[in-house]
Amino acid sequence: QRAPIFIQFLDSVWQIMKQSPNAFEFNEQLLICIADNLFSCQFGTFLFDNDFKRTHFSLNQNTISLWHRILENSNLFRNSIFTPLNAIIKLDVNKHTISLWHDFFLRWNPIIYDENQFINL
């Protein structure tokens, strides 16, 4: 079974990042990388839906972790304008501030994007 819940979560994070671009240590490419690998089965990170099954099938010994690959390439996912905050991020939840995450949902549209701008691990 596949449910869009995690993609919706990543989209929510992106919406917050759009409103407070300097509040996150990571960039949009990290969110896209995680979303791409959610169903890729290239990494064991998102296989199975509970820790019992992951342990039973020894995923940590038999598969590569997406997090390990991300840490190896952490410079690709750093937000160059990150500034640590000592305050709560205030969000504008007006429906007019919510927008389509173009770089994720429309990236395969050749009219809009160049295929060479995305990171492949």
KEMARTI-160351 format. One line per field, with one value per residue (C-alpha): x, y, z. Coordinates in steps of 0.001 Angstrom, whole numbers, plus 500000, padded with zeros to 6 digits. Layout:
<pts>
x: X;...
y: Y;...
z: Z;...
</pts>
This chain:
<pts>
x: 500000;501090;499697;500669;500945;504736;504788;502165;504422;507393;505186;504190;507844;508466;505550;507130;510557;509065;507825;511012;513822;516645;515162;516214;519713;518770;517541;514748;516973;516995;513195;513179;515842;513846;510635;512348;513697;510547;509311;512522;513542;517142;517635;516217;515244;511582;510982;508227;505865;507148;510348;509542;509660;512770;514520;513179;514598;517842;517513;520310;522727;521288;520526;522052;520530;519366;520496;524054;524087;522652;525312;528032;526733;525615;527157;524545;521722;522906;520956;523454;521261;520561;520463;519755;516637;515818;512141;509131;508531;505349;503379;500852;498200;496089;495134;496743;500194;499979;501349;502211;505661;506738;510247;508803;505429;506222;509884;509286;507526;510158;508478;509053;512323;515717;516383;520016;519168;518299;520561;520777;522472
y: 500000;503519;506592;510185;511111;511431;513400;515698;516120;517009;519464;521034;521436;523054;525470;526528;526799;529084;531455;531275;530393;531097;529060;525634;524200;522030;523060;522019;519469;517393;517232;516235;513583;512069;512135;510514;507701;507098;504493;503801;500711;501726;502209;500212;503315;503319;499606;498106;500068;499210;498652;494990;494070;496171;494323;490913;491333;492919;495959;497796;494984;494114;497507;500937;503769;506866;508914;507610;508652;512058;512605;511633;514377;516845;519822;519347;519732;522705;525928;528685;531351;529423;531596;529946;531368;531675;532193;530306;530541;532513;531211;532877;530193;532217;530016;532516;531804;528086;527283;524340;522877;523332;521932;518635;518197;519792;518922;516334;518868;519696;522998;524245;522674;521585;517952;518734;520898;518041;515933;512163;510161
z: 500000;499277;500934;500165;503851;503912;500635;502183;505205;502973;501087;504420;505352;501962;502525;505833;504189;501557;504265;506366;503945;506398;509280;508010;507878;504880;501457;499122;497393;500582;500594;496918;497511;500388;498354;495356;497464;499455;496953;495011;497066;496370;500109;503014;504955;503967;503476;505625;507807;511272;513217;513973;510272;509682;512518;511467;507958;509245;507035;508786;507825;504407;502885;502519;504531;502690;505693;505312;501651;502529;505204;502710;500421;503075;501270;498503;500996;503073;503060;502281;503924;507148;510257;513633;515244;518916;518240;516989;513257;512688;509746;507548;507072;504680;501731;499361;500823;500017;496591;494404;495039;491422;491775;492968;491320;487953;487548;484844;482650;479971;479167;482718;483917;482689;483706;484601;487613;489978;492187;491767;494519
</pts>
